[in-house]
Amino acid sequence: MSHFITGEDRSQSTLFPESFDDYITEDNPVRMVDYFVDNLTLSDLGFNRVEPASTGRPAYHPSILLKIYIYGYLNRIQSSRRLERECQRNIELMWLTSRLAPDFKTIADFRKDNGKAIRNVCGKFVMLCRQMNLFSQAIVAIDGSKFKAVNNRDKNFTSAKMKRRLEEVESKIARYLTELDKADQDAPDVTEAQTERLQDKLSAAKEEMQRLKKLETQMLEAPDKQVSLTDPDARSMKTRGTGIVGYNVQTAVDPKHHLIPAHEVTNNGSDRNQLAVMAQKARTAIGSETLEVFADAGYFSGKEIVACEGDGITPNVPKPQTSPSKAQGRYGKQDFSYLAEEDEYLCPAGQRLTNRFSTVENEMKLHAYTSSACGSCERKAQCTTGKERRIKRWEHEGILESMQTRLEKNPDAMILRKQTVEHPFGTIKHWMGSTHFLMKTLEHVSTEMSLHVLAYNMKRVMSIMGVMALMEAMQA
């Protein structure tokens, strides 16, 4: 071993043992975690057992368990059993907890029983970021991503999947009955063993049919006609090219530092109705009176956009091109120009469509525009298959048109949105690993996501400012 760097002899005794503090450098992130938690008023945040009970066995202080979890999520250790082991061998955790080593059940119960308080801690760090002026721009990008739940796809049933499974079992039962009839015609010594095996398969198939019938009743009683057996709140959702049983996590991300001021976990697979809620959460978190929001076409909803405008929030959401007429090679609504002063539409053939009547669809007041010249128009085949072309205009259509004008003036807006909001999702999913969430039900999954967001924001701020500068800012 000559000419190599050598360590100390394991059996060598030392006269003056080193303290744990000597192993923790001044810029170690655990010092920031320790200072951050020690300066929280845990009782105000809603943590249980902040005050010790007068009788019974002494409990761990909530600050110790909170430090363990923040350290764990900062270092991609989310499992309570793994955290238990780390408390017994990890020098940083030993320093952080003063060599306390709670068992995994105590660690797991703390996360389960203090969900709201942990989510408040995440909000507390966002408030700290706001005080340090890290949200200098009143701009956020909003997006959603699907995260896997603790629920296998085989343990989730929708109407289509239930129908398919019932047909498969019915086919099995029919096949076994046919094979039993055929076995009766074979030699007696062969028939007995074969019949016994088929009878067992037939009994199992009938039991499966009864189980599926009970699940079908339960599924039909659910509001969304869906049932999950392992995690009752998890839902089957469409993703690119496949499906996933899990949750739809919404985030609002600051474009300057890629911090997450607001997030929400939902079990609704669509983003269509999430824009106004997330924008309001982000504005409250940033502490700004106004806010400009960027989102993709999946968030396009007239009602949501109008709700944002009414709250002083400026939305920027591209309109999806889903016109059936355009898909069939005919003129779409975008090919008709609206003349605001005359309250008329100008068609591609140069004819005017006037406001003829109003109607209400999906709680939206619409004005219908038509022209009497459609019957003799040379371009009628390119425009409509009906007697006349009808254009419907929502009473708040002007707000949507103003938004599209803003987007046309800023062609790089959607590129900025993508670069801003998709980076945190990729980072957090990488930290989570292939399993994503470890807990069950919407409430507990929301707690778990808050810990991930807290760890993400902490890492971002430490990367931007440095550990020592962050601690100085917290002391100010």
Protein Blocks (a to p, Z undefined) as FASTA:
>chain_A
ZZiacdddfklccfbdcdfklmpcfklfklmmmmmmmmpcfklnopahkbccfedjdddd
fklmmmmmmmmmmnopabfklmmmmmmmpmklmmmnnopacdfklmmmmmmmmmmmmmmm
mmmmmmmmmmnopambccdddddddddddddfklpccfklmmmmmmmmmmmmmmmmmmmm
mmmmmcfklmmmmmmmmmmmmmmmmmmmmmmmmmmmmmmmpmnlpacfklmmbccdddeh
iacddddddddddfklopafbdcddfbfbfklmmmmmmmmmmmmnopabdcddddfklgc
fklmmmmmmnopacddddddfbfklmnopacfklpccdfklopaddfkopacddfbdcde
ehiacdddddfklmmpcklmmmomcfbdcddddfklmmmmmmmmmmmmmmmlmmmmmmmm
mmmmmmmmmmnomnlpabecjklmmmmmmmmmmmmmmmmmmmmnopklmmmmmmZZ
